[in-house]
Amino acid sequence: PYPRLLAHSGSEEQNPQPDQEYQRLPYSSSKRGSPGNKYSGCLANLTKEGSHWTGTRSNPLLSLHSSKFVSKRTACLIATGPSPAATEEPEMDLPKEIFLKDYKKPDYLFDTVDLEFQLGDEKTMVTSKIAVSPGNEAGNSSPLTLHGCDLKLLSIKINGTELKSDKYTVDPRHLTILTPPAGVFNMEIVTEIYPQLNTSLEGLYRSTGNFCTQCEAEGFRKITYFQDRPDVMAKYTCRIEGDKTLYPVLLSNGNLIEQGDLEGGKHYALWEDPFKKPCYLFALVAGQLECREDSFVTCSGRKVTLRIWTPAQD
């Protein structure tokens, strides 16, 4: 480590630390600003006093103004011992290797997923209603573990009944339902997220005033608790509510099947994706956008509308 310079003015003596070693400063020219004067602000004429070196010199700048400063002396110590140990930062989780030989089918399947977003400037409320079925014909008795990150759990219901706190566990990365029903059941989870504070560019976040999502590869777990794995395929609907002035365009996957105005200057849009997909393909965009519209005809003769949305300035 670089030597640390300890200095003070006056007649008091600087006491060395017992666990440090001190060495003599390299000789430097007394002429200020000379090319070889690396230590022009340090001392010459060092002498050893006890276990450390001290030195003195007059301050030429002060002596220009008043002769009483000519005798002003500065005592310096150079510490060459080790610096205090730096505080260790917590270790980051290392990526975990996943091998094909270790693959295991999910114990539970999701058939349909109905999402509802209430977009807000400070927070966003997300409600997910999921139709769950056993992953095998024999049924399941194992816990249902869902992925989640940076979520605030507000409530969880199974078949319309809210679960008590002793029926599930929550940690920073998972929500585990300890004893789910053996057959098909419906699950409803309400969470609160903060897109304006999300700088990871994963999940739901705000960028230049617009809401955007990035769910590939594991970003959906930052939106709601879910089995965030690519082999859990489901059909999705997505209802989005937001301020009509701030977010006049509300987009998601699939087909727009309903839209309208709400109280308080808000509006909504309901989208349906008729094809099963993994959660990493889910998308939502809301904000100040304009579209370029065109159409094309499929091989079967069906006319399809094509819209490309972009910020107005683009």
Sequence and secondary structure as in RCSB ss.txt:
>XXXX:A:sequence
PYPRLLAHSGSEEQNPQPDQEYQRLPYSSSKRGSPGNKYSGCLANLTKEGSHWTGTRSNPLLSLHSSKFVSKRTA
CLIATGPSPAATEEPEMDLPKEIFLKDYKKPDYLFDTVDLEFQLGDEKTMVTSKIAVSPGNEAGNSSPLTLHGCD
LKLLSIKINGTELKSDKYTVDPRHLTILTPPAGVFNMEIVTEIYPQLNTSLEGLYRSTGNFCTQCEAEGFRKITY
FQDRPDVMAKYTCRIEGDKTLYPVLLSNGNLIEQGDLEGGKHYALWEDPFKKPCYLFALVAGQLECREDSFVTCS
GRKVTLRIWTPAQD
>XXXX:A:secstr
   EEEEEESS      TT  B       SSTT TT TTTTS SS EEETTEEE     HHHHHH GGGTT  EE
EEEE S                  GGG    SEEEEEEEEEEE  SS EEEEEEEEEEESSTT   S EEEE SS
 EEEEEEETTEE  GGGEEEETTEEEESS  SS EEEEEEEEE GGG  SSSEEEEETTEEEEE TTTTGGGTS 
B  STT  EEEEEEEEEETTT  EEEESSEEEEEEE GGGEEEEEEEEEEEE GGG  EEEES EEEEEEEE TT
S EEEEEEEE TT 
